């Protein structure tokens, strides 16, 4: 369900853009964010922080795009989200007892503290890379290319990063298990 919530709005944005253009796609993105937040609220009677952040950013930047008829604002949305995530993940290195990555995955994987910190920092770097790459594509290519990148390029970057994370984690989780066995 989480993957559906994360990627369906992007796919709907992509389809609406290909059929009707950037402004209709922006309206669809805002509507999808509201719809998925409402569905989550109805099911769990709460919203996660990421729902609130995404809803606020898409409403602000999408609204500015529609109001000012300037697609630059919607193109900044992925950079803003990735920048905020980088700040939150980096902040967790210094605030609290666990990094964001450890809070998300710690119940399933046993890793040494320094490995959790390295994983968390790799996410910070990934978010920064995603933010910078988005802005580069937004300002150096046409809108059609940017929309293709937003769906396929960012998805590809994320999948490659997750595979690399899996390989990295498996090296340390296997070593951790071997040292714990009698």
LINRABEL-V943618 format. One record per residue. N is the residue number from 1. RES is the residue in one small letter. SS is DSSP state (H for helix, E for strand, C for the rest). Layout:
N,RES,SS ; N,RES,SS
//
This chain:
1,x,C ; 2,x,H ; 3,x,H ; 4,x,H ; 5,x,H ; 6,x,H ; 7,x,H ; 8,x,H ; 9,x,H ; 10,x,H ; 11,x,H ; 12,x,H ; 13,x,H ; 14,x,H ; 15,x,H ; 16,x,H ; 17,x,H ; 18,x,H ; 19,x,H ; 20,x,H ; 21,x,C ; 22,x,H ; 23,x,H ; 24,x,H ; 25,x,H ; 26,x,H ; 27,x,H ; 28,x,H ; 29,x,H ; 30,x,H ; 31,x,H ; 32,x,H ; 33,x,H ; 34,x,H ; 35,x,H ; 36,x,H ; 37,x,H ; 38,x,H ; 39,x,H ; 40,x,H ; 41,x,H ; 42,x,H ; 43,x,H ; 44,x,H ; 45,x,C ; 46,x,C ; 47,x,C ; 48,x,C ; 49,x,H ; 50,x,H ; 51,x,H ; 52,x,H ; 53,x,H ; 54,x,H ; 55,x,H ; 56,x,H ; 57,x,H ; 58,x,H ; 59,x,H ; 60,x,H ; 61,x,H ; 62,x,H ; 63,x,H ; 64,x,H ; 65,x,H ; 66,x,H ; 67,x,H ; 68,x,H ; 69,x,C ; 70,x,C ; 71,x,C ; 72,x,H ; 73,x,H ; 74,x,H ; 75,x,H ; 76,x,H ; 77,x,H ; 78,x,H ; 79,x,H ; 80,x,H ; 81,x,H ; 82,x,H ; 83,x,H ; 84,x,H ; 85,x,H ; 86,x,H ; 87,x,H ; 88,x,H ; 89,x,H ; 90,x,H ; 91,x,H ; 92,x,C ; 93,x,C ; 94,x,C ; 95,x,C ; 96,x,C ; 97,x,C ; 98,x,C ; 99,x,C ; 100,x,H ; 101,x,H ; 102,x,H ; 103,x,H ; 104,x,H ; 105,x,H ; 106,x,C ; 107,x,C ; 108,x,C ; 109,x,C ; 110,x,C ; 111,x,C ; 112,x,C ; 113,x,H ; 114,x,H ; 115,x,H ; 116,x,H ; 117,x,H ; 118,x,H ; 119,x,H ; 120,x,H ; 121,x,H ; 122,x,H ; 123,x,H ; 124,x,H ; 125,x,H ; 126,x,H ; 127,x,H ; 128,x,H ; 129,x,H ; 130,x,H ; 131,x,H ; 132,x,H ; 133,x,H ; 134,x,H ; 135,x,H ; 136,x,H ; 137,x,H ; 138,x,H ; 139,x,H ; 140,x,H ; 141,x,C ; 142,x,C ; 143,x,H ; 144,x,H ; 145,x,H ; 146,x,H ; 147,x,H ; 148,x,H ; 149,x,H ; 150,x,H ; 151,x,H ; 152,x,H ; 153,x,H ; 154,x,H ; 155,x,H ; 156,x,H ; 157,x,H ; 158,x,H ; 159,x,H ; 160,x,H ; 161,x,H ; 162,x,H ; 163,x,H ; 164,x,H ; 165,x,H ; 166,x,H ; 167,x,H ; 168,x,H ; 169,x,H ; 170,x,H ; 171,x,H ; 172,x,H ; 173,x,H ; 174,x,H ; 175,x,H ; 176,x,H ; 177,x,H ; 178,x,H ; 179,x,H ; 180,x,H ; 181,x,C ; 182,x,C
//
